[in-house]
Amino acid sequence: MRPGEPLLVEGPVTVELPDGRVVTSDRMTVAICVCGRSARHPWCDASHRDTRPRCPGEE
C-alpha cells in the first residue's frame, strides 16, 4: 500500500462501519478509502487524486 492511495482488497467484501452499519461489495477488487475524502466512504471514489495529503486529525 502506498501512502495516500486506497487499500485494494480482493472481493467480495463486507465492511462494518463505526456506526454499526454493514456494507458490502461484490466486485472482484475493492478500493477502500483510507484518506477520508471519499463521498462514497468506505469505498474510494478517487478524491485523493485532486487534493493534498490529509494530516492525522485534520477535518
Biopython code that builds the backbone (N, CA, C, O; Angstrom):
import numpy as np
from Bio.PDB.StructureBuilder import StructureBuilder

atoms = [
    (1, "MET", "N", (0.853, -1.178, 0.000)),
    (1, "MET", "CA", (0.000, 0.000, 0.000)),
    (1, "MET", "C", (0.894, 1.235, 0.000)),
    (1, "MET", "O", (1.866, 1.306, 0.753)),
    (2, "ARG", "N", (0.561, 2.213, -0.852)),
    (2, "ARG", "CA", (1.311, 3.457, -0.914)),
    (2, "ARG", "C", (0.568, 4.543, -0.151)),
    (2, "ARG", "O", (-0.661, 4.597, -0.190)),
    (3, "PRO", "N", (1.309, 5.418, 0.549)),
    (3, "PRO", "CA", (0.661, 6.497, 1.313)),
    (3, "PRO", "C", (-0.247, 7.342, 0.428)),
    (3, "PRO", "O", (0.134, 7.712, -0.683)),
    (4, "GLY", "N", (-1.445, 7.647, 0.916)),
    (4, "GLY", "CA", (-2.382, 8.493, 0.194)),
    (4, "GLY", "C", (-3.214, 7.782, -0.844)),
    (4, "GLY", "O", (-4.063, 8.403, -1.483)),
    (5, "GLU", "N", (-2.993, 6.495, -1.026)),
    (5, "GLU", "CA", (-3.762, 5.732, -2.005)),
    (5, "GLU", "C", (-4.659, 4.732, -1.295)),
    (5, "GLU", "O", (-4.400, 4.371, -0.147)),
    (6, "PRO", "N", (-5.720, 4.279, -1.972)),
    (6, "PRO", "CA", (-6.660, 3.355, -1.335)),
    (6, "PRO", "C", (-6.042, 1.979, -1.085)),
    (6, "PRO", "O", (-5.047, 1.595, -1.701)),
    (7, "LEU", "N", (-6.655, 1.274, -0.182)),
    (7, "LEU", "CA", (-6.283, -0.103, 0.115)),
    (7, "LEU", "C", (-7.064, -0.995, -0.847)),
    (7, "LEU", "O", (-8.295, -0.974, -0.845)),
    (8, "LEU", "N", (-6.367, -1.774, -1.663)),
    (8, "LEU", "CA", (-7.031, -2.681, -2.608)),
    (8, "LEU", "C", (-7.194, -4.050, -1.962)),
    (8, "LEU", "O", (-6.236, -4.629, -1.451)),
    (9, "VAL", "N", (-8.432, -4.561, -1.993)),
    (9, "VAL", "CA", (-8.779, -5.820, -1.344)),
    (9, "VAL", "C", (-9.499, -6.701, -2.358)),
    (9, "VAL", "O", (-10.338, -6.226, -3.124)),
    (10, "GLU", "N", (-9.162, -7.990, -2.356)),
    (10, "GLU", "CA", (-9.883, -8.926, -3.225)),
    (10, "GLU", "C", (-11.283, -9.119, -2.674)),
    (10, "GLU", "O", (-11.463, -9.347, -1.478)),
    (11, "GLY", "N", (-12.286, -9.027, -3.565)),
    (11, "GLY", "CA", (-13.673, -9.131, -3.151)),
    (11, "GLY", "C", (-14.204, -10.530, -3.297)),
    (11, "GLY", "O", (-13.486, -11.428, -3.738)),
    (12, "PRO", "N", (-15.444, -10.728, -2.936)),
    (12, "PRO", "CA", (-16.373, -9.752, -2.377)),
    (12, "PRO", "C", (-15.958, -9.360, -0.956)),
    (12, "PRO", "O", (-15.248, -10.098, -0.274)),
    (13, "VAL", "N", (-16.424, -8.167, -0.525)),
    (13, "VAL", "CA", (-16.002, -7.592, 0.744)),
    (13, "VAL", "C", (-17.221, -7.146, 1.552)),
    (13, "VAL", "O", (-18.178, -6.598, 1.005)),
    (14, "THR", "N", (-17.168, -7.389, 2.850)),
    (14, "THR", "CA", (-18.157, -6.876, 3.795)),
    (14, "THR", "C", (-17.402, -6.026, 4.804)),
    (14, "THR", "O", (-16.401, -6.466, 5.371)),
    (15, "VAL", "N", (-17.889, -4.787, 5.032)),
    (15, "VAL", "CA", (-17.229, -3.857, 5.951)),
    (15, "VAL", "C", (-18.235, -3.392, 6.995)),
    (15, "VAL", "O", (-19.349, -2.986, 6.662)),
    (16, "GLU", "N", (-17.834, -3.454, 8.256)),
    (16, "GLU", "CA", (-18.666, -2.897, 9.326)),
    (16, "GLU", "C", (-18.156, -1.493, 9.627)),
    (16, "GLU", "O", (-16.988, -1.309, 9.970)),
    (17, "LEU", "N", (-19.042, -0.500, 9.495)),
    (17, "LEU", "CA", (-18.687, 0.893, 9.723)),
    (17, "LEU", "C", (-18.717, 1.210, 11.213)),
    (17, "LEU", "O", (-19.330, 0.476, 11.988)),
    (18, "PRO", "N", (-18.057, 2.307, 11.627)),
    (18, "PRO", "CA", (-18.029, 2.668, 13.045)),
    (18, "PRO", "C", (-19.412, 2.806, 13.685)),
    (18, "PRO", "O", (-19.565, 2.572, 14.884)),
    (19, "ASP", "N", (-20.425, 3.188, 12.886)),
    (19, "ASP", "CA", (-21.772, 3.351, 13.444)),
    (19, "ASP", "C", (-22.555, 2.033, 13.501)),
    (19, "ASP", "O", (-23.729, 2.018, 13.873)),
    (20, "GLY", "N", (-21.893, 0.926, 13.128)),
    (20, "GLY", "CA", (-22.531, -0.384, 13.203)),
    (20, "GLY", "C", (-23.165, -0.857, 11.912)),
    (20, "GLY", "O", (-23.501, -2.035, 11.792)),
    (21, "ARG", "N", (-23.340, 0.042, 10.929)),
    (21, "ARG", "CA", (-23.891, -0.389, 9.636)),
    (21, "ARG", "C", (-22.918, -1.323, 8.944)),
    (21, "ARG", "O", (-21.705, -1.220, 9.125)),
    (22, "VAL", "N", (-23.458, -2.237, 8.147)),
    (22, "VAL", "CA", (-22.647, -3.169, 7.378)),
    (22, "VAL", "C", (-22.900, -2.903, 5.903)),
    (22, "VAL", "O", (-24.049, -2.861, 5.464)),
    (23, "VAL", "N", (-21.824, -2.721, 5.135)),
    (23, "VAL", "CA", (-21.935, -2.502, 3.696)),
    (23, "VAL", "C", (-21.148, -3.590, 2.980)),
    (23, "VAL", "O", (-20.161, -4.104, 3.505)),
    (24, "THR", "N", (-21.594, -3.935, 1.774)),
    (24, "THR", "CA", (-20.934, -4.996, 1.021)),
    (24, "THR", "C", (-20.660, -4.557, -0.406)),
    (24, "THR", "O", (-21.327, -3.670, -0.938)),
    (25, "SER", "N", (-19.677, -5.186, -1.011)),
    (25, "SER", "CA", (-19.376, -5.004, -2.426)),
    (25, "SER", "C", (-19.076, -6.380, -3.001)),
    (25, "SER", "O", (-18.326, -7.156, -2.410)),
    (26, "ASP", "N", (-19.663, -6.681, -4.156)),
    (26, "ASP", "CA", (-19.429, -7.985, -4.776)),
    (26, "ASP", "C", (-18.412, -7.903, -5.912)),
    (26, "ASP", "O", (-18.268, -8.852, -6.683)),
    (27, "ARG", "N", (-17.710, -6.778, -6.022)),
    (27, "ARG", "CA", (-16.688, -6.631, -7.065)),
    (27, "ARG", "C", (-15.512, -7.563, -6.797)),
    (27, "ARG", "O", (-15.293, -7.975, -5.658)),
    (28, "MET", "N", (-14.759, -7.896, -7.836)),
    (28, "MET", "CA", (-13.607, -8.776, -7.690)),
    (28, "MET", "C", (-12.462, -8.090, -6.953)),
    (28, "MET", "O", (-11.726, -8.746, -6.217)),
    (29, "THR", "N", (-12.298, -6.776, -7.140)),
    (29, "THR", "CA", (-11.313, -5.985, -6.413)),
    (29, "THR", "C", (-12.010, -4.743, -5.908)),
    (29, "THR", "O", (-12.726, -4.076, -6.655)),
    (30, "VAL", "N", (-11.802, -4.429, -4.634)),
    (30, "VAL", "CA", (-12.465, -3.298, -3.995)),
    (30, "VAL", "C", (-11.402, -2.324, -3.501)),
    (30, "VAL", "O", (-10.400, -2.740, -2.918)),
    (31, "ALA", "N", (-11.617, -1.021, -3.734)),
    (31, "ALA", "CA", (-10.711, 0.011, -3.239)),
    (31, "ALA", "C", (-11.338, 0.638, -1.995)),
    (31, "ALA", "O", (-12.396, 1.261, -2.068)),
    (32, "ILE", "N", (-10.672, 0.465, -0.856)),
    (32, "ILE", "CA", (-11.140, 1.005, 0.412)),
    (32, "ILE", "C", (-10.481, 2.365, 0.635)),
    (32, "ILE", "O", (-9.258, 2.483, 0.551)),
    (33, "CYS", "N", (-11.281, 3.388, 0.917)),
    (33, "CYS", "CA", (-10.760, 4.737, 1.152)),
    (33, "CYS", "C", (-10.015, 4.783, 2.482)),
    (33, "CYS", "O", (-10.543, 4.364, 3.512)),
    (34, "VAL", "N", (-8.793, 5.293, 2.453)),
    (34, "VAL", "CA", (-8.034, 5.487, 3.692)),
    (34, "VAL", "C", (-7.708, 6.964, 3.921)),
    (34, "VAL", "O", (-7.166, 7.316, 4.969)),
    (35, "CYS", "N", (-8.035, 7.843, 2.947)),
    (35, "CYS", "CA", (-7.729, 9.268, 3.099)),
    (35, "CYS", "C", (-8.866, 10.024, 3.784)),
    (35, "CYS", "O", (-8.656, 11.119, 4.305)),
    (36, "GLY", "N", (-10.073, 9.442, 3.787)),
    (36, "GLY", "CA", (-11.206, 10.085, 4.444)),
    (36, "GLY", "C", (-11.943, 11.110, 3.609)),
    (36, "GLY", "O", (-12.842, 11.776, 4.122)),
    (37, "ARG", "N", (-11.592, 11.261, 2.330)),
    (37, "ARG", "CA", (-12.223, 12.283, 1.481)),
    (37, "ARG", "C", (-13.347, 11.744, 0.596)),
    (37, "ARG", "O", (-14.094, 12.533, 0.017)),
    (38, "SER", "N", (-13.484, 10.459, 0.479)),
    (38, "SER", "CA", (-14.462, 9.869, -0.432)),
    (38, "SER", "C", (-15.896, 10.196, -0.023)),
    (38, "SER", "O", (-16.253, 10.112, 1.152)),
    (39, "ALA", "N", (-16.702, 10.565, -0.995)),
    (39, "ALA", "CA", (-18.130, 10.781, -0.758)),
    (39, "ALA", "C", (-18.861, 9.445, -0.680)),
    (39, "ALA", "O", (-20.030, 9.397, -0.296)),
    (40, "ARG", "N", (-18.183, 8.370, -1.038)),
    (40, "ARG", "CA", (-18.775, 7.023, -1.033)),
    (40, "ARG", "C", (-18.153, 6.150, 0.048)),
    (40, "ARG", "O", (-18.166, 4.925, -0.067)),
    (41, "HIS", "N", (-17.615, 6.754, 1.083)),
    (41, "HIS", "CA", (-16.917, 6.018, 2.135)),
    (41, "HIS", "C", (-17.737, 4.837, 2.612)),
    (41, "HIS", "O", (-18.926, 5.024, 2.872)),
    (42, "PRO", "N", (-17.201, 3.646, 2.747)),
    (42, "PRO", "CA", (-15.790, 3.326, 2.822)),
    (42, "PRO", "C", (-15.131, 3.059, 1.472)),
    (42, "PRO", "O", (-13.936, 2.767, 1.425)),
    (43, "TRP", "N", (-15.874, 3.151, 0.388)),
    (43, "TRP", "CA", (-15.316, 2.871, -0.938)),
    (43, "TRP", "C", (-14.602, 4.109, -1.463)),
    (43, "TRP", "O", (-15.060, 5.232, -1.247)),
    (44, "CYS", "N", (-13.498, 3.912, -2.141)),
    (44, "CYS", "CA", (-12.727, 5.003, -2.726)),
    (44, "CYS", "C", (-13.443, 5.536, -3.966)),
    (44, "CYS", "O", (-13.926, 4.764, -4.794)),
    (45, "ASP", "N", (-13.507, 6.878, -4.086)),
    (45, "ASP", "CA", (-14.055, 7.490, -5.301)),
    (45, "ASP", "C", (-12.995, 8.339, -6.013)),
    (45, "ASP", "O", (-13.329, 9.175, -6.853)),
    (46, "ALA", "N", (-11.727, 8.126, -5.678)),
    (46, "ALA", "CA", (-10.564, 8.801, -6.273)),
    (46, "ALA", "C", (-10.441, 10.262, -5.862)),
    (46, "ALA", "O", (-9.727, 11.018, -6.522)),
    (47, "SER", "N", (-11.105, 10.679, -4.808)),
    (47, "SER", "CA", (-10.985, 12.056, -4.315)),
    (47, "SER", "C", (-9.556, 12.386, -3.917)),
    (47, "SER", "O", (-9.166, 13.553, -3.946)),
    (48, "HIS", "N", (-8.770, 11.387, -3.547)),
    (48, "HIS", "CA", (-7.388, 11.606, -3.123)),
    (48, "HIS", "C", (-6.520, 12.151, -4.251)),
    (48, "HIS", "O", (-5.467, 12.728, -3.980)),
    (49, "ARG", "N", (-6.921, 11.990, -5.481)),
    (49, "ARG", "CA", (-6.113, 12.435, -6.625)),
    (49, "ARG", "C", (-6.053, 13.948, -6.761)),
    (49, "ARG", "O", (-5.059, 14.482, -7.252)),
    (50, "ASP", "N", (-7.104, 14.652, -6.332)),
    (50, "ASP", "CA", (-7.194, 16.091, -6.552)),
    (50, "ASP", "C", (-6.917, 16.929, -5.316)),
    (50, "ASP", "O", (-7.150, 18.138, -5.339)),
    (51, "THR", "N", (-6.434, 16.335, -4.249)),
    (51, "THR", "CA", (-6.257, 17.070, -3.007)),
    (51, "THR", "C", (-4.915, 16.766, -2.371)),
    (51, "THR", "O", (-4.295, 15.740, -2.651)),
    (52, "ARG", "N", (-4.474, 17.672, -1.509)),
    (52, "ARG", "CA", (-3.222, 17.448, -0.788)),
    (52, "ARG", "C", (-3.438, 16.379, 0.258)),
    (52, "ARG", "O", (-4.569, 16.150, 0.685)),
    (53, "PRO", "N", (-2.367, 15.717, 0.681)),
    (53, "PRO", "CA", (-2.500, 14.690, 1.720)),
    (53, "PRO", "C", (-3.090, 15.287, 3.001)),
    (53, "PRO", "O", (-2.773, 16.415, 3.376)),
    (54, "ARG", "N", (-3.935, 14.529, 3.649)),
    (54, "ARG", "CA", (-4.568, 14.952, 4.895)),
    (54, "ARG", "C", (-3.672, 14.552, 6.060)),
    (54, "ARG", "O", (-3.174, 13.428, 6.120)),
    (55, "CYS", "N", (-3.478, 15.479, 6.976)),
    (55, "CYS", "CA", (-2.693, 15.193, 8.174)),
    (55, "CYS", "C", (-3.568, 14.465, 9.184)),
    (55, "CYS", "O", (-4.776, 14.695, 9.228)),
    (56, "PRO", "N", (-2.986, 13.597, 9.991)),
    (56, "PRO", "CA", (-3.780, 12.921, 11.020)),
    (56, "PRO", "C", (-4.498, 13.924, 11.917)),
    (56, "PRO", "O", (-3.886, 14.880, 12.396)),
    (57, "GLY", "N", (-5.792, 13.710, 12.146)),
    (57, "GLY", "CA", (-6.574, 14.600, 12.997)),
    (57, "GLY", "C", (-7.171, 15.794, 12.286)),
    (57, "GLY", "O", (-7.930, 16.551, 12.891)),
    (58, "GLU", "N", (-6.846, 15.985, 11.012)),
    (58, "GLU", "CA", (-7.377, 17.130, 10.240)),
    (58, "GLU", "C", (-8.778, 16.821, 9.769)),
    (58, "GLU", "O", (-9.044, 15.714, 9.301)),
    (59, "GLU", "N", (-9.684, 17.785, 9.885)),
    (59, "GLU", "CA", (-11.064, 17.614, 9.425)),
    (59, "GLU", "C", (-11.201, 18.009, 7.987)),
    (59, "GLU", "O", (-12.294, 17.932, 7.426)),
]
sb = StructureBuilder()
sb.init_structure("model")
sb.init_model(0)
sb.init_chain("A")
sb.init_seg("    ")
for serial, (resi, resn, name, xyz) in enumerate(atoms, 1):
    if name == "N":
        sb.init_residue(resn, " ", resi, " ")
    sb.init_atom(name, np.array(xyz, "f"), 0.0, 1.0, " ", f" {name:<3s}", serial, name[0])
structure = sb.get_structure()
